[in-house]
Amino acid sequence: MEICSYIGNAVRGRRKLLKIDQKTLAELAGVGVNVITRIERGESNTSLKVLVKVLDTLGLDIRIMTKGGER
């Protein structure tokens, strides 16, 4: 699986586990809802800084990018 798809699935899964919608996640992370949508679809070419903000908001470690960093 492509890394963007893997990260997108992890973000979507954690968001759903936390029972928050994309708009709420975007507000908590300080990014636009379109950014969350693109990340979850695996379409994002977002900056590392923005990705880290989203992952931190969800309690996911940046090591998720290596398929081994869920807390």
VENBEL-V876086 format. One record per residue. RES is the residue in one small letter. BURIAL is b if it has 24 or more other ideal C-beta (glycine too) atoms within 12 Angstrom, else e. Layout:
RES:BURIAL
RES:BURIAL
This chain:
m:e
e:e
i:e
c:e
s:e
y:e
i:b
g:b
n:e
a:b
v:b
r:b
g:e
r:b
r:b
k:e
l:e
l:e
k:e
i:e
d:e
q:b
k:e
t:e
l:b
a:b
e:e
l:e
a:b
g:e
v:b
g:e
v:e
n:e
v:b
i:b
t:b
r:b
i:b
e:b
r:e
g:e
e:e
s:b
n:e
t:b
s:e
l:e
k:e
v:b
l:b
v:b
k:b
v:b
l:b
d:e
t:b
l:b
g:e
l:b
d:e
i:e
r:e
i:b
m:e
t:e
k:e
g:e
g:e
e:e
r:e
